[in-house]
Amino acid sequence: MLNETNFGASLPVDGYGPGFFRVGGAVHRGALLIRAEEARGWGGYDDLEPLLALEGVVDVLFVGTGAEIAYLPKPFVRALEAKGVMCEPMATPSAARTYNVLLSEGRRVAAALLPMPGEVQA
C-alpha cells in the first residue's frame, strides 16, 4: 500500500525536465534554489549570496549538479563550509528526490538545482 506524502505548506519539487522545474504547481526555468518556504531562481555556482544566507536556517543543502554527479568547485564548498552550511552534491534528480523525502519528514533542508540538459520545449 502506498501512502500519499503530505508536505503541508512546504514546497516540494513536483517535477522537472529539460531546463525547468515544477514546484508547487508553478514552473521555474533555469537553475533553482528551493527550501520549504520559497523557490527562486539561482545563478549557479557563482551565485553564493543566497546560499550563504542559509546559515542557521537549514541543516543541509543538496546541490543538484545536472544529469550526473559532479565535483563542486572548491571555492564554492569552502565559502559554504566557512558559514557552516553543509552541502551535499548529487545528480539533480537524486537531489530533488532526497530534498522531497527529508522535507516530508519536517527536516530543515534546501536544494540548489542545476537544470537537466536537453531540448527545452517552448
C-alpha positions as CSV (number, residue, x, y, z in Angstrom):
1,M,0.0,0.0,0.0
2,L,1.3,3.4,-0.9
3,N,0.8,6.4,1.3
4,E,0.4,9.9,-0.2
5,T,3.1,12.3,1.0
6,N,1.8,15.4,2.8
7,F,4.1,18.4,2.6
8,G,1.7,20.7,4.3
9,A,2.5,24.3,3.4
10,S,6.1,23.3,2.3
11,L,7.2,23.4,-1.3
12,P,8.3,20.1,-2.8
13,V,9.8,19.6,-6.3
14,D,6.8,18.3,-8.2
15,G,8.7,17.5,-11.4
16,Y,11.5,18.6,-13.7
17,G,12.5,18.3,-17.3
18,P,15.0,19.9,-19.8
19,G,15.7,23.3,-18.4
20,F,12.8,23.6,-15.9
21,F,11.4,22.6,-12.5
22,R,7.8,22.4,-11.3
23,V,7.4,23.5,-7.7
24,G,4.0,23.8,-6.0
25,G,2.4,23.7,-9.5
26,A,4.5,26.6,-10.8
27,V,7.1,26.2,-13.5
28,H,10.6,27.7,-12.9
29,R,13.0,27.9,-15.8
30,G,16.8,27.5,-15.3
31,A,18.7,26.8,-12.1
32,L,16.6,26.8,-8.9
33,L,17.1,27.4,-5.1
34,I,14.3,25.8,-3.1
35,R,13.5,25.4,0.6
36,A,10.3,24.8,2.4
37,E,9.1,28.4,2.3
38,E,10.3,29.6,-1.2
39,A,11.5,28.7,-4.6
40,R,13.6,31.2,-6.6
41,G,16.0,31.4,-9.5
42,W,19.6,30.6,-8.7
43,G,22.6,31.9,-10.7
44,G,24.7,28.7,-10.4
45,Y,28.0,28.2,-8.6
46,D,28.9,31.9,-8.8
47,D,25.7,33.0,-7.1
48,L,26.8,32.3,-3.5
49,E,24.9,35.1,-1.6
50,P,21.5,33.3,-1.3
51,L,23.2,30.1,-0.3
52,L,25.3,31.8,2.4
53,A,22.1,33.3,3.7
54,L,21.0,29.7,4.6
55,E,23.4,29.8,7.6
56,G,21.4,28.6,10.6
57,V,18.3,28.2,8.5
58,V,18.9,24.7,7.1
59,D,20.9,21.7,8.2
60,V,21.9,20.5,4.8
61,L,21.9,21.9,1.2
62,F,21.6,19.4,-1.6
63,V,23.4,20.6,-4.8
64,G,22.0,19.1,-8.0
65,T,24.8,19.1,-10.4
66,G,22.8,18.2,-13.5
67,A,22.3,14.8,-15.2
68,E,25.4,13.3,-13.5
69,I,27.0,13.8,-10.1
70,A,30.0,16.2,-10.4
71,Y,32.6,17.7,-8.1
72,L,31.6,21.0,-6.7
73,P,34.1,23.9,-7.2
74,K,36.5,24.1,-4.2
75,P,35.9,27.8,-3.6
76,F,32.1,27.2,-3.6
77,V,32.4,24.5,-1.0
78,R,34.9,26.4,1.1
79,A,32.7,29.5,1.2
80,L,29.7,27.5,2.3
81,E,31.6,25.5,4.9
82,A,33.0,28.7,6.3
83,K,29.4,29.8,7.1
84,G,28.5,26.3,8.5
85,V,26.3,25.4,5.5
86,M,26.9,21.7,4.8
87,C,26.4,20.9,1.1
88,E,26.0,17.5,-0.5
89,P,26.5,17.2,-4.3
90,M,24.2,14.8,-6.2
91,A,22.8,14.4,-9.7
92,T,19.8,16.8,-9.9
93,P,17.2,14.0,-10.0
94,S,18.7,12.5,-6.8
95,A,19.0,15.9,-5.1
96,A,15.3,16.7,-5.9
97,R,14.1,13.3,-4.6
98,T,16.3,13.5,-1.4
99,Y,15.1,17.1,-0.7
100,N,11.5,15.9,-1.0
101,V,12.0,13.0,1.3
102,L,13.7,15.0,4.1
103,L,11.2,17.9,3.6
104,S,8.3,15.4,4.1
105,E,10.0,14.4,7.4
106,G,10.0,18.0,8.5
107,R,13.7,18.4,8.2
108,R,15.4,21.8,7.6
109,V,16.7,21.3,4.0
110,A,17.3,23.2,0.9
111,A,18.3,22.3,-2.7
112,A,20.3,24.3,-5.2
113,L,19.5,22.6,-8.5
114,L,21.1,23.0,-11.9
115,P,18.6,22.1,-14.6
116,M,18.6,18.9,-16.6
117,P,20.1,19.3,-20.1
118,G,18.2,18.6,-23.3
119,E,15.8,20.3,-25.7
120,V,13.7,22.9,-24.0
121,Q,10.1,22.9,-25.2
122,A,8.6,26.3,-25.9
